[in-house]
């Protein structure tokens, strides 16, 4: 018999037993569990103080609606709320399949805000579900129930500090510790061999240095085995199986059983008992747990303890707002290999790994090969309450056929911020335009050690959006032709039967048709009630063939819609507004009138997903939309920018691009893209190069793809200074939007120090926040560190962003404002056709849209003379995209000679294998 003095009395013991006492000390699970929860509550408070906004997260996943499961879950949720754990209950219906359960588990596994996942057993589904497979699908680091094979294996090996211990055995050990009895050296008997209680209990006692025997209902000498036990743990699931006379005097008895036996004295007709006959056992035991009120409360308490412990482990590697991402900084080679060779030498990480590193869930990622993935828009919905990061837009001076290195610099900046300064950073780029990959600027997106890899995938393997746009455009054009044809061939009743076909004995209008009926002022929705007049008005579009759109314009507008839509719903609304023609009465005919907006949305839904890729150094990049939309804002999609801004967090950066020239590319970015996105940039980066400035300063003619004249490799400060007048004007234009402007000079090997100092000085004189040199083409992110530092400093300035005009003013005034403030024009001059079209579009309700001026980008005007008048030849209503496209004259200039392709001397197929 154990002789236990009062000093041995522990927190959970209600009273102690001395050598003369014949009654066992009752070890209260309720009191011990409350003490455990009080301690956990303090731990959670400390976590929240150390990491503001952080809370341990717990999810309970249930299948079905069993009453007993609901009771257990309510107890867990109540305990979690008491401690300060953010607990959520996911209930799947009883019709849930195994795949649905596994998908739900996978989503919770990947959620960094959840640190514990409980799968409530049994899984009450009408479908067959493999419980072992489901429990093992829980990530071991979130398996706070301790039921996965990995945690069980670690426990059996004695790795107690690197696993989660099942809650009931863990609670039993806590109760044993309350008695003051040392486990070391004792004889312990465990009755029961379940994976939840018996087996892990054996392991726990063994690794706490007890001599352990496992028994069960089939053990022949059970009473004899029990009689030798200093510590007895019973979890056999049989009511009062262990008799009091079996128990060794002074033993510690832990009863895990919960059973119901008949009892006529109870209102329910039954009472709860354990696996041990309590009245007789307490006469011999030294310590005993009651049922109820013993092990049960401890199970929930240990579950909370495991959850808090999981959160503590998470915080050991957690930095608020920081990705756990691995970058691959590259050591440049001398001489520098070609873009294709660099891409082949730089192995990209699996796209699934990159997606996980930047906080995306697997269900949000649709792999598109090994190195690309489309991102589902669910990710943006999940992150909608997260703060945005800093927004940096990169533009360039007026571009020449040589290019100024805008994309290379943008990617280098993203690499400098991400890989070198360890700041969450995303780059957002447009996909290369079809057929432009072999021009003089090279085949890479970016260049040198600041490019997107793998080169062959980003440049030559389409993500499918252009093909879908072409298909959507063809559907519209074919529908226009079909309407025009059958309106002359069929009667109005026959047309009505085609448009509203009989299905299962009934006719009904589509949503698009109902909208058309409403626009026509017909207050009916039942096709059977339509009169002949109403049928005629409904079926006759009366399209004026001279006003029908063309496929090229339609492609451009659809691409612009993809670029300017923030959701699938907004895309559907925009697609329905596309004006495809004007009818004979001057009214706009839209895709909704054609009843084709629904099919268009189906075709383009997949194209609305941004494509995730990476740079040479492992910085994440979103690619979305292509230069088909250059006639609009010429920049990546709003969706790509919005998603990236949420993903980087409040301290991160998103580097996006716009078209070249502050007068054209930046103006459209601000007045069109920012107007619809409600995003406000923080910094403007303007890229320039010495050779481009020499061209703009009156240097000899150049031909893309052919060797540069020798003059461009020789120092010529006077010519360069003339070109800097253009740079200064571009800086002044960019400053009109109220943002700090940083000039990034893309350095080439032929540039001299004097030339570089001249350009940087001229930029600062023009009011640039900073002017820095960049060598990211040859040095990767390291070559843009000065630029990254300037961007960081500029982003701290208070924002004073402003747009150029109020969209509600008359369209003529908007045009005049852009022409005068951006291009330096004296005024505008509308052709008779433009005046007629503007009056028509104003009447149709499109006068309050922003204006998009389509003009040559080769100068700040359409005329080399100053004090010029900007001629506007035509105005088109891109109502779906949301702007009036104003075409100047001349819009394009024909090249005297074709462009020489860049692929000669490159064995691209061999290099890419």
Steps between C-alpha positions, in 0.01 A plus 500: 500500500626848415546725803421849368524807723317828463799649316430262216150635448483651154282758330259244353453289813192582705644341814798283598536155633728406789593155622188475719257622236296240315368731229687589179583859417274616219698659219271764351528540125274805509726696732823393327357577157401849615851562631644388165265733311586792729867449420427477128298821515808681634712348222259621233495849651881510484492391134252773414709762678818389324333460159211749472212359302615139546278232653538122510258349251302178528263332254262217583389308190180302531318277253130456568295623792521246782373626835792356696752655261322835526528481880873425492562775245310757707721415798815549290380830353403627846841413643675664204302821543581505873873474430505747210545254214332594172294183441286424197261216432478358148202269457473296180166337417447129545513471119864609501737273312850400602648733238301794635621430852860472382474828308367674811789364703754609236361855509536518879848345486620787282338778699772666711237650732399150615733315737281208602262280302262251660309250292198411711443124499299309398459631146122484464465476122272295278807439285786269585792696647835355603548642850871409508560681172312807622680525835836455330417782258530749786837675495708353788588850623125576535394157628413616851303179551827309452334237283710503183737212435794744502422629848425149622831377357696778668330424830584131475865593432509727802519832309263660749623852434442475125147371481150558625384252763138381483294709739349232724834328583662840541223596743552176689868580545410845630261348753766250612742789551242669726520207742870557565573136420810462285446287193866399483558145617133414557308204364233638269213311342298635208171327423403570141697519179318760290696748289335784688564392861662163565790490255620860553453463879736202493760705313471797734545294813786305344693814400440639850692196627219279632488125445185468296264213429217527250188298572161476336168323532653172382788495747452173701659616828364853494428517874853382580652757262290778652602395849868568418440851364628804686339707225189370328352666191178349371351576158329179393154642436320246725290619792654427844720228353773542765388399848615677811652188655736468202662835573828514686474697821630856457505477122429793270187417298421704189161408352454607136172321446163663434210253504128511566323243718132478596397694811132539578576775754615731222259701289670372187482140625878462485819632655861547393768268637861426412687182418589461870251413774544829681333426841721199570816628331516821703520285816837362391657753263724780616373737227210461262330707232121525508268446205378749398730786599831319467672431170227657282569867579873436466459379142361838393762686705784304339352568159521872574853452635610332176345781297686766697820297472453478122459878485820542704690279255359701211619825657855367529541541124237770450582859411187714473431591140797304361493217249703189571650504151828370361669727246773391260750784462713443194870577460536663157732331252763674289455536213126519550306219327200567278154539648411149384815353658434677830146367505626145441765533772249625759278218616161630608348355814177296463211741465307330780787570739513866401123533542521357851792727590299812412190389692277341237300187574519199269128526418567854372779388267444335162839376371560579135811288452792483742584870504164677460171500682172684465370647823133467583318817598395336828843605629408869468169445678682324786744788539257789444531626859880499499679835460661595170873535451688785335413554132781591261436570131788480252486694175760620252585799293369505143606166361716441195544174304795428731290508815615661822492189725173575681408138574857398577525782752159420652598137553842601634330732750268218612800269545691763698208557737423130534810284472747758631306709753268216610183703448186330371497609137296410192556612143200533267563485126309466177554186299703549181283584203459223243759523226717759676736259672762514224537877468814702565439519874555129543297194571501526880246676720752725667859419421832370628485420872169685534261289299211260552581132466473260332537719193342256256181475708451870562580608144383219276238296685172688531297487818189476281353847553567622146339191351193545719473866403519409134229237549279748687548760228407246233182408689393865503578559132322180395195595707483844337510337156237244599263769629543712190440198276196350673328833560463517120410133452260412781177636633495671837316204654758255362783718636326512838479119504873480427593752767264358765487128417250259646666287772304229681178655379584851627662820374701730723725800452869494590632761749655697211169496312315622810742791520436583134124484561540741791711734284223495238252608767292181476377407848449128438701185568273227361563427129143376459359846579697691235300679231606513135633852545701400804637195320609719207677747729670214682629301201597784265844648571502701174879527502652767277767294317726804461532528878581134581821444692800319354679195650815694586316766697295231672813306601649816646191584701461148638865500609445839663196357681711216639757754610254736670268248670535430872276191509312252284179692570652828383637331189151371418354848541768654280463235229127570487570870430721453194357713217521294182305737273236771482148434379317705238358724772837591651474271802795287614478127430687304767607140551217476751255589222654214302444272803865400472645653819440177697696278260777761491530487879524121487773518236703759688457390862825304498686785330423725798744304721850652540795274416764448770865469394840602642813694418857373476541563874169344604295818541131431427341659193144526378452501122160612380362652180713578198576806286178453305378744765773759430239712326343523846716530812784270390570343838438177693150427622335659801444150638871415490592825676225466763586141583872577521437801728305279742760224492803718580337654809521854631883508503545340159535641149328434168694613194267535202560640153315736271554605142803713407487876538348699784290683240342182364562188709493663843205725415288200399615305804382772736190633325361164383647214703515677837157651435347152487725320749484764778867421559735788577867458403773616739799547270570549129823356355597639160757298305739669259816402317786705358462366148124570492559856617761543226242385243250752640774763497532479124739207454533320165213272392497149642344181370382241746697179477792656310830614655495842666684783331837566662381837630296327769804335657691829516462771762291792369385719788338769285282253315418330829408830663255572217343160564478580872251774414264218413578322829434817699164545331407139576589551868288817514205316345530216751511748789162638389342197671642594842736205551877486558685417178824301498708486182678168446779522244547159339878485464674351195868412470557787253364765741761733650499641853458852363192397302346324798566797730350738243176301471459455876566868558250608235237270653549648845480853358165406346370411847560126518507367856816310411694385194705180523701274272391138451705200388238233563533359146850378584481481883142395569333641809834615640522748212174668605565538873549876472167523319334280764629726777367810324162332450482410870570859601256647250225261610513651850392840373136599561287419198354785295387303198263679263352426161512740207129566459155425635336236273167683534614805301417508126708269283638793298637657819659170603667473162621858516639450854706198397622667179610817674639365827652178369597569140560874517241570231340840456158349440315211334320482169225245439434381146137506381487125552634533855246773581217286367617193693550697821146642479364151438689341789399782733137442406548126564619581854873450464613861537611455863755228421874568525677571172770284349699680231657269246796678348855438391742460789805633314474855633313718745284615208379383162702780344865588552405872513407653833174683572312239302132405471420136577276361225242239605385292204252261661341413835386148585294400804669210678213486747589156629858599577371829634663775291463703182779409259607818321714434193739773390624544145742361408483224761770269365805557284617249248857374540729563206664160551384180668639413844789255498418197720714413801506122480794465258800351675284350778430127499194552718355153463825333602560745784154450647512121520 
